[in-house]
Amino acid sequence: MFHYINCVLHAENVPVEIIAKEVGTPCYIYSNEILTKNFKDFDNALKKFKNTISYSIKANSNLGIVKTIASLGGGADVVSAGEMCIALKAGIPANKIVFSGVGKTKRELEEAIKNEILQINAESEAEVNTINHIALKLGKKANIALRVNPDVDAKTHVKITTGKKENKFGVDWDIAKDLYIKASKMEGLNVVGIAMHIGSQLLDLDPFRLAFTKMADMVSELEKEGIILKNLDLGGGLGINYNVELPPTKEAYAQVIEETLGKFNKHIIIEPGRSIIGEAAILISEVIFTKDMGSKHFIIVDAGMNDLMRPAMYDSWHTIVPVVKKGLAPITADIVGPICESSDTFAKDRIIEPVKQGELVAMMSAGAYGSSMSSVYNFRPLVPEVMVNKNAFTVVRKRTTYEEMLSGQTIPDWLKK
């Protein structure tokens, strides 16, 4: 957990200042305690079902994080062959891996089939045909589900809603039944499930209830056709608290599953990402300068939008606090990074205790879509990531060097002297 002891922010039992001094800033810090608790809360909430909690690796693909999930008995939701590689490397069994995504390549599908993963969530008739062709060529049967688009409004940010008809994801509801019938007759396929994922950062259970009810209707229709599914993949999407949000509890989420799908007694798969890792991390940054421009006060920090993209991309809120509280009267400031973009802004007109050059701030709830969406824009190295377990901490990704960043580049022969 992240908490103050004698006005100093701690990650579990370790002062954040000590970590920053050793590894430098910016840096991500992960709490093993929060990560573990969030997973176990899902596990306890779903204990009435046969289930697989397939952690959504896109939220945070750090090997240490994924290994922790593996040690707790979790599975993985992957959206690329690279994420599949991470899951397997971390020790997640292939029979707990779900492969989602609207644009899987033939090479990626071949890797999934060779590894005999739990299921491939196919999102079009073309993909179903391709999977069948590859499986037959390999002399295997591929486990597939259809990701069906239920045309449900998730009531979330437009860029992270995925279950409406105008979104690119899934098979159109109106043709899904016929595609199931076609797929069930293909010799290279085991049709094992149905999948849905309607969006991310949901704070209301009603969209889940509507989507799961539609899934129940589809399962019943398919059973009338003799297509008996084993797996009900419900996707992810449960939101977290970034500011003043009140997300549903995991128990309430599980109750919706019970009320809508419990009668089928099927294997339930969920794909939580943000709700496991989001609140388990902070991004630490040092104040480089402060300055005034007219009525504006700017706090310029050494973290940039390349390190934490969410505020620039989604106008997302991250609570920002001083690592050391001094009890000073708060001010209003814009907190910005060093990147040559006006969008490199973490907070506008934010009320915060004053901080000076050389002091540290923490951006809270930065575990999901923080490091996993980071880049080397402005040729800035990827920042270190640190895991804390009680009194101990270790670097689980080191800061990249300029030499490492240049290692894959070459100068054309005609420019060499």
C-alpha positions as CSV (number, residue, x, y, z in Angstrom):
1,M,0.0,0.0,0.0
2,F,1.0,3.6,-0.4
3,H,0.6,5.7,2.8
4,Y,2.3,8.5,4.8
5,I,4.4,7.8,7.9
6,N,5.5,11.0,9.6
7,C,4.5,13.0,6.5
8,V,6.7,10.9,4.2
9,L,5.1,8.8,1.5
10,H,5.9,5.0,1.8
11,A,5.4,2.1,-0.5
12,E,4.5,-0.6,2.0
13,N,7.3,-0.2,4.6
14,V,9.8,1.6,2.3
15,P,10.1,5.4,2.1
16,V,9.6,6.4,-1.5
17,E,12.5,8.9,-1.1
18,I,14.9,6.0,-0.6
19,I,13.8,4.2,-3.8
20,A,14.0,7.4,-5.8
21,K,17.5,8.1,-4.5
22,E,18.7,4.7,-5.5
23,V,17.1,4.3,-8.9
24,G,16.5,7.9,-10.0
25,T,13.5,9.6,-11.3
26,P,11.1,9.2,-13.0
27,C,10.3,5.7,-11.8
28,Y,7.3,3.4,-11.3
29,I,6.9,1.8,-7.9
30,Y,4.6,-1.3,-7.5
31,S,3.1,-2.6,-4.3
32,N,3.1,-6.4,-4.1
33,E,0.5,-6.1,-1.3
34,I,-2.1,-4.2,-3.3
35,L,-1.5,-6.3,-6.4
36,T,-1.9,-9.5,-4.5
37,K,-5.0,-8.3,-2.6
38,N,-6.8,-7.2,-5.8
39,F,-6.2,-10.6,-7.4
40,K,-7.4,-12.4,-4.3
41,D,-10.5,-10.3,-4.0
42,F,-11.5,-11.4,-7.5
43,D,-10.6,-15.0,-6.6
44,N,-12.8,-14.9,-3.5
45,A,-15.7,-13.2,-5.2
46,L,-15.8,-15.8,-8.0
47,K,-15.2,-18.9,-5.8
48,K,-18.8,-20.1,-6.4
49,F,-17.9,-20.6,-10.1
50,K,-15.4,-22.7,-11.9
51,N,-13.3,-19.8,-13.1
52,T,-10.1,-18.5,-14.7
53,I,-8.9,-15.0,-13.8
54,S,-7.0,-14.1,-17.0
55,Y,-5.1,-11.0,-16.2
56,S,-5.1,-8.5,-19.1
57,I,-1.5,-8.1,-19.8
58,K,-2.0,-5.0,-21.9
59,A,-2.7,-3.1,-18.7
60,N,0.9,-3.8,-17.5
61,S,3.2,-6.3,-19.1
62,N,6.1,-6.2,-16.6
63,L,7.4,-9.7,-16.1
64,G,7.5,-9.3,-12.3
65,I,3.8,-8.3,-12.3
66,V,2.8,-11.2,-14.6
67,K,4.9,-13.7,-12.5
68,T,3.1,-12.5,-9.4
69,I,-0.2,-13.3,-11.1
70,A,1.1,-16.7,-12.2
71,S,2.1,-17.5,-8.6
72,L,-1.4,-16.7,-7.5
73,G,-2.9,-19.2,-10.0
74,G,-4.0,-16.6,-12.5
75,G,-4.2,-16.8,-16.3
76,A,-3.6,-14.3,-19.0
77,D,-5.6,-12.3,-21.6
78,V,-3.2,-11.5,-24.4
79,V,-3.6,-9.4,-27.5
80,S,-0.3,-10.2,-29.3
81,A,2.2,-13.0,-29.7
82,G,4.6,-10.8,-27.6
83,E,2.2,-10.8,-24.7
84,M,1.7,-14.5,-25.1
85,C,5.5,-14.9,-24.8
86,I,5.5,-12.9,-21.6
87,A,2.7,-15.0,-20.1
88,L,4.5,-18.2,-20.9
89,K,7.8,-16.9,-19.7
90,A,6.2,-15.9,-16.4
91,G,4.9,-19.4,-15.9
92,I,1.3,-19.0,-16.8
93,P,0.1,-22.3,-18.3
94,A,-1.1,-22.3,-21.9
95,N,-4.4,-23.7,-20.8
96,K,-5.0,-20.5,-18.9
97,I,-4.2,-18.1,-21.8
98,V,-6.9,-16.4,-23.9
99,F,-5.9,-14.6,-27.1
100,S,-8.1,-11.6,-27.9
101,G,-7.8,-8.8,-30.5
102,V,-9.3,-7.8,-33.7
103,G,-6.2,-8.1,-35.9
104,K,-4.2,-11.2,-35.1
105,T,-1.7,-12.1,-37.8
106,K,-1.3,-15.6,-39.3
107,R,2.0,-15.9,-37.5
108,E,0.4,-15.0,-34.1
109,L,-2.5,-17.4,-34.7
110,E,0.0,-20.2,-35.6
111,E,1.8,-19.6,-32.3
112,A,-1.4,-19.7,-30.3
113,I,-2.5,-23.0,-32.0
114,K,0.9,-24.6,-31.5
115,N,0.8,-23.7,-27.8
116,E,-2.7,-25.1,-27.4
117,I,-3.9,-22.2,-25.4
118,L,-7.3,-22.1,-23.6
119,Q,-9.0,-20.3,-26.5
120,I,-8.6,-17.8,-29.3
121,N,-11.4,-15.2,-29.3
122,A,-12.2,-14.8,-33.0
123,E,-13.6,-11.5,-34.1
124,S,-14.7,-12.0,-37.7
125,E,-15.7,-14.7,-40.2
126,A,-12.4,-14.1,-42.0
127,E,-10.5,-14.9,-38.8
128,V,-12.5,-18.0,-38.1
129,N,-11.7,-19.3,-41.6
130,T,-8.0,-18.4,-41.2
131,I,-7.8,-20.2,-37.8
132,N,-9.4,-23.3,-39.3
133,H,-6.9,-23.2,-42.3
134,I,-3.9,-22.9,-40.1
135,A,-5.0,-25.6,-37.6
136,L,-5.6,-28.1,-40.5
137,K,-2.2,-27.3,-41.9
138,L,-0.6,-28.0,-38.4
139,G,-2.7,-31.1,-37.9
140,K,-4.3,-29.7,-34.8
141,K,-7.7,-28.5,-33.6
142,A,-7.8,-24.9,-32.4
143,N,-9.9,-23.9,-29.4
144,I,-12.0,-20.9,-30.3
145,A,-14.7,-18.7,-29.0
146,L,-16.5,-15.9,-30.9
147,R,-16.2,-12.5,-29.4
148,V,-19.7,-11.2,-30.0
149,N,-20.4,-7.5,-30.0
150,P,-23.6,-7.0,-28.0
151,D,-24.1,-3.4,-28.9
152,V,-24.1,-2.2,-25.3
153,D,-23.1,1.3,-24.2
154,A,-20.5,0.8,-21.5
155,K,-21.0,4.5,-20.3
156,T,-17.3,5.1,-20.3
157,H,-14.7,7.2,-22.2
158,V,-15.4,7.0,-26.0
159,K,-11.8,5.8,-26.6
160,I,-12.2,2.8,-24.4
161,T,-15.7,1.7,-25.2
162,T,-15.6,-1.6,-27.2
163,G,-19.0,-3.1,-27.2
164,K,-21.1,-0.9,-29.4
165,K,-22.0,-1.7,-33.0
166,E,-19.9,1.1,-34.4
167,N,-16.8,-0.1,-32.6
168,K,-14.3,-2.3,-34.5
169,F,-14.5,-5.2,-32.0
170,G,-16.2,-8.5,-32.2
171,V,-18.7,-10.3,-34.5
172,D,-21.9,-8.5,-35.3
173,W,-24.7,-9.8,-33.0
174,D,-27.0,-10.4,-36.0
175,I,-24.7,-12.9,-37.7
176,A,-23.1,-14.5,-34.7
177,K,-25.4,-17.5,-34.5
178,D,-24.9,-18.4,-38.1
179,L,-21.2,-18.1,-37.8
180,Y,-21.2,-20.4,-34.8
181,I,-23.1,-23.0,-36.8
182,K,-20.5,-22.6,-39.6
183,A,-17.6,-22.8,-37.3
184,S,-19.0,-25.9,-35.5
185,K,-18.7,-27.8,-38.8
186,M,-15.1,-26.9,-39.5
187,E,-12.7,-29.8,-39.0
188,G,-9.9,-27.6,-37.6
189,L,-11.9,-26.0,-34.8
190,N,-13.1,-26.8,-31.3
191,V,-15.9,-24.3,-30.6
192,V,-15.5,-24.0,-26.9
193,G,-16.8,-20.6,-25.8
194,I,-18.3,-17.2,-26.3
195,A,-16.6,-13.9,-25.4
196,M,-17.6,-10.3,-24.8
197,H,-15.7,-7.2,-23.7
198,I,-17.7,-4.0,-23.7
199,G,-15.2,-1.4,-22.4
200,S,-12.8,-0.3,-19.7
201,Q,-13.2,1.7,-16.5
202,L,-16.8,0.9,-16.0
203,L,-18.3,2.4,-12.8
204,D,-21.8,1.1,-13.3
205,L,-22.9,-2.5,-13.2
206,D,-25.9,-2.0,-15.5
207,P,-24.0,-2.3,-18.8
208,F,-22.4,-5.6,-17.5
209,R,-25.9,-6.9,-16.6
210,L,-27.3,-6.0,-20.0
211,A,-24.3,-7.6,-21.9
212,F,-24.3,-10.7,-19.7
213,T,-28.1,-11.1,-20.3
214,K,-27.6,-10.9,-24.0
215,M,-24.8,-13.5,-23.7
216,A,-27.2,-15.8,-21.8
217,D,-29.7,-15.5,-24.6
218,M,-27.1,-16.4,-27.2
219,V,-25.9,-19.4,-25.2
220,S,-29.5,-20.6,-25.0
221,E,-30.0,-20.2,-28.7
222,L,-26.8,-22.1,-29.5
223,E,-27.8,-24.9,-27.2
224,K,-31.0,-25.3,-29.2
225,E,-28.8,-25.8,-32.3
226,G,-26.8,-28.5,-30.4
227,I,-23.8,-26.2,-29.8
228,I,-22.8,-26.6,-26.2
229,L,-20.2,-24.1,-25.0
230,K,-17.8,-24.7,-22.1
231,N,-16.5,-21.2,-21.5
232,L,-18.2,-17.9,-20.9
233,D,-15.6,-15.2,-21.3
234,L,-16.9,-12.0,-19.8
235,G,-13.9,-9.7,-20.6
236,G,-12.8,-7.1,-18.1
237,G,-13.6,-3.5,-17.6
238,L,-14.3,-3.0,-13.9
239,G,-13.2,0.5,-13.0
240,I,-11.1,1.9,-10.2
241,N,-10.9,5.1,-8.1
242,Y,-8.7,7.7,-9.7
243,N,-10.2,10.7,-7.9
244,V,-13.7,10.5,-6.4
245,E,-15.1,7.5,-8.3
246,L,-17.0,4.8,-6.5
247,P,-16.5,1.7,-8.5
248,P,-18.6,-1.4,-7.8
249,T,-17.2,-4.0,-5.5
250,K,-15.9,-7.3,-6.9
251,E,-18.6,-9.1,-4.9
252,A,-21.3,-7.0,-6.6
253,Y,-19.8,-7.7,-10.0
254,A,-19.8,-11.5,-9.2
255,Q,-23.5,-11.2,-8.1
256,V,-24.4,-9.9,-11.5
257,I,-22.6,-12.8,-13.1
258,E,-24.6,-15.2,-10.8
259,E,-27.9,-13.6,-11.6
260,T,-27.4,-13.6,-15.4
261,L,-25.3,-16.6,-16.2
262,G,-25.1,-18.8,-13.1
263,K,-27.9,-21.1,-14.3
264,F,-25.6,-22.5,-17.0
265,N,-22.9,-23.8,-14.6
266,K,-20.2,-23.0,-17.2
267,H,-16.5,-22.1,-16.8
268,I,-16.4,-18.4,-16.2
269,I,-13.4,-16.4,-17.6
270,I,-12.8,-12.8,-16.7
271,E,-10.1,-10.5,-18.0
272,P,-9.4,-7.8,-15.4
273,G,-6.4,-5.6,-15.9
274,R,-6.9,-2.1,-14.5
275,S,-8.8,-3.4,-11.5
276,I,-5.8,-5.6,-10.5
277,I,-2.8,-3.4,-11.2
278,G,-4.2,0.2,-11.5
279,E,-4.0,1.2,-7.9
280,A,-1.0,-0.9,-7.2
281,A,1.5,1.6,-8.7
282,I,2.7,5.2,-8.5
283,L,4.9,7.2,-10.8
284,I,7.6,9.2,-8.9
285,S,8.9,12.4,-10.5
286,E,11.2,15.2,-9.5
287,V,10.4,18.8,-9.8
288,I,12.8,20.4,-12.3
289,F,11.6,24.0,-12.2
290,T,8.6,26.1,-11.1
291,K,7.6,29.2,-12.9
292,D,4.8,31.8,-13.2
293,M,3.3,32.8,-16.6
294,G,0.7,35.6,-16.0
295,S,-1.8,34.1,-13.6
296,K,-0.6,30.6,-14.1
297,H,1.8,28.7,-11.8
298,F,3.6,25.8,-13.5
299,I,5.3,22.9,-11.8
300,I,7.6,21.3,-14.3
301,V,8.5,17.7,-13.5
302,D,11.0,15.2,-15.1
303,A,8.2,12.7,-16.1
304,G,6.7,13.2,-19.5
305,M,3.7,12.1,-21.5
306,N,6.0,9.4,-22.9
307,D,6.2,7.9,-19.4
308,L,2.5,8.3,-18.6
309,M,0.3,8.8,-21.6
310,R,-3.2,8.7,-20.1
311,P,-3.7,12.4,-19.2
312,A,-2.6,13.5,-22.7
313,M,-4.6,10.8,-24.5
314,Y,-7.8,10.5,-22.4
315,D,-7.7,13.7,-20.3
316,S,-7.4,11.3,-17.4
317,W,-7.1,12.4,-13.8
318,H,-4.3,11.1,-11.6
319,T,-4.1,12.4,-8.1
320,I,-0.7,14.1,-7.6
321,V,0.8,14.5,-4.1
322,P,4.1,15.6,-2.7
323,V,6.3,12.7,-1.5
324,V,7.0,14.8,1.7
325,K,4.2,16.8,3.1
326,K,5.1,20.0,4.8
327,G,1.7,21.3,5.9
328,L,1.8,24.4,3.6
329,A,-1.2,26.1,2.4
330,P,-2.2,24.7,-1.0
331,I,-1.8,26.5,-4.3
332,T,-3.3,26.1,-7.8
333,A,-0.9,24.9,-10.4
334,D,-0.5,23.2,-13.8
335,I,1.7,20.2,-13.5
336,V,3.6,19.6,-16.7
337,G,6.4,17.5,-18.2
338,P,9.4,18.4,-20.4
339,I,8.1,17.0,-23.7
340,C,7.8,19.4,-26.6
341,E,4.0,19.1,-26.8
342,S,1.4,21.3,-25.1
343,S,-0.4,18.0,-24.4
344,D,2.4,17.0,-22.1
345,T,0.3,18.1,-19.1
346,F,-0.5,15.9,-16.1
347,A,-2.9,18.3,-14.4
348,K,-4.4,21.7,-15.0
349,D,-5.5,24.1,-12.3
350,R,-4.8,21.4,-9.7
351,I,-4.9,22.3,-6.0
352,I,-1.6,21.0,-4.5
353,E,0.7,21.7,-1.6
354,P,3.6,23.8,-3.0
355,V,6.7,21.9,-4.1
356,K,10.1,23.3,-5.0
357,Q,12.9,22.4,-7.4
358,G,14.4,19.1,-6.5
359,E,11.4,17.8,-4.5
360,L,9.4,14.8,-5.4
361,V,5.8,14.2,-6.4
362,A,3.8,11.0,-6.8
363,M,1.2,10.4,-9.5
364,M,-1.2,7.9,-7.9
365,S,-3.0,4.9,-9.4
366,A,-0.5,4.7,-12.3
367,G,-0.2,1.0,-12.7
368,A,-2.6,0.4,-15.6
369,Y,-1.7,1.7,-19.1
370,G,1.3,3.6,-17.6
371,S,4.5,1.8,-18.4
372,S,2.8,-0.5,-20.9
373,M,1.9,2.6,-23.1
374,S,5.2,4.4,-22.5
375,S,7.6,5.3,-25.4
376,V,11.0,6.8,-26.1
377,Y,9.5,9.9,-27.7
378,N,12.0,12.8,-27.6
379,F,14.6,9.9,-27.3
380,R,13.9,9.6,-23.6
381,P,14.8,6.3,-22.0
382,L,12.2,4.0,-20.6
383,V,12.0,4.6,-16.9
384,P,12.9,2.0,-14.2
385,E,10.2,-0.1,-12.5
386,V,10.5,-1.2,-8.9
387,M,8.5,-3.8,-7.0
388,V,8.1,-3.5,-3.2
389,N,7.4,-6.3,-0.9
390,K,7.1,-5.2,2.7
391,N,10.6,-3.9,3.7
392,A,12.3,-5.0,0.4
393,F,12.4,-3.5,-3.1
394,T,13.9,-4.6,-6.3
395,V,14.3,-3.1,-9.8
396,V,12.1,-5.2,-12.2
397,R,13.0,-3.1,-15.2
398,K,16.1,-1.0,-15.4
399,R,16.3,2.3,-17.1
400,T,17.4,1.9,-20.7
401,T,20.6,3.5,-21.8
402,Y,21.2,5.6,-24.9
403,E,23.4,2.7,-26.2
404,E,20.6,0.2,-25.8
405,M,18.2,2.6,-27.5
406,L,20.5,2.9,-30.5
407,S,21.5,-0.8,-30.6
408,G,18.8,-1.6,-33.2
409,Q,19.7,1.2,-35.5
410,T,22.2,1.4,-38.3
411,I,23.6,4.0,-40.6
412,P,23.0,3.4,-44.4
413,D,26.2,2.2,-46.2
414,W,26.1,5.2,-48.5
415,L,26.4,7.6,-45.5
416,K,29.4,5.8,-44.1
417,K,32.9,7.2,-44.9
